[in-house]
Amino acid sequence: MTARFFIGLMSGTSMDGVDGVLADFSGAPRILAQASLPIPDALQQELLALNSPGDNELHRAALAANALTGLYAQTVQDLLGQAETQGIAAQEIQAIGAHGQTVRHQPQAFGGTGYTLQINNPSLLAELTGLDVVADFRNADLAAGGQGAPLVPGFHAALWARPGADIAVLNIGGISNLTLLPAQGRVKGFDCGPGNALMDFWCRRHTGQPFDANGAWAAGGQVLPELLGRLLDEPFFHRLPPKSTGRDLFNPPWLMSKLSAQADKLPPQDVQATLTALTARICAQDLQNHLPGASELLVCGGGALNGELMRGLQAALPTTQVLASDARGLPALLVEASAFAWLAWCWYQRRPASLSEVTGAHAPRVLGALYPATAAA
């Protein structure tokens, strides 16, 4: 049977929900079904807590993996139901690509290789769904000397690279990452820094809402130049690619250290406006530094739904058209889940999916490991 249909699952650094897609890779990638589930507050808080050292981490991480896998399985069942209405039987689906939830990311550290850790239980997911699972997408690249991230530039290139055009793709989840698709030269990509992570934390702390819907709260505040300057002093922003990051660095303690004694004196809404400006500034600067002639910036992830952030990006990039990825055929909230369906497809093709120009690895690698639903006959 030709490997054609794949499911992709993603719960990103924003940790607000699980997104899933059923994709057809018989030709140009097509999304046939989509589903999403919110991550319950208790699990979300535990996943956030596991980003920092704490008591009994191994036990808590194992339980969190099982709980998250249960949500993955429910998402898959929804997709299978939609597939059935289209005449696609479960046995026609080759595999699930399941990334898991990154809680630690320390590449090229501690002797050179470092480590990356995704909360997941792919064997349980295979058991619950009856489908093969491809998971553990980062470690082959780390073993080859790379950052193990970002993983999606190859997928962005497959979708959106156009002859004769400089295009960029910006994914804004909890962390922001940029893919460069130049008219001449090789695909590049790297993490820019915080995306929604700090904005979401600050919004929840001061409004009780999980995120700043459409950036409306930030839009009513004023950017604080002195605070923005302190935030921009972070050395990560000045490092050259390849580079990747996560909540290990950009987390509430980092933000509170920047606020220092002013934390209780600054208007919270102004801080939100400043955090929104920070994400727009670092992403725009990275594009200007590495692909200044880009005609389009396609934005995906939850950040594409933040109108204030999108306006900030467009203002900082007056010669580049800033668009949500929906305008080029794939809804912003489905891009990453689609990428992991594609990565699972690449595994079945034994096609190297990491790009050494992106991650810094010695050479491209086939990414992922197979967790079969049943033992081989």
PyMOL commands that set and color helices and strands:
alter all, ss='L'
color gray80, all
select helices_A, chain A and resi 41-49+57-85+90-92+122-129+139-143+153-160+197-207+213-219+225-232+235-238+252-262+268-290+302-305+307-316+325-328+332-349+356-359
alter helices_A, ss='H'
color red, helices_A
select strands_A, chain A and resi 5-10+17-24+30-38+93-98+101-107+114-119+133-135+167-172+175-181+188-194+296-300+321-324+369-371
alter strands_A, ss='S'
color yellow, strands_A
deselect
rebuild
show_as cartoon
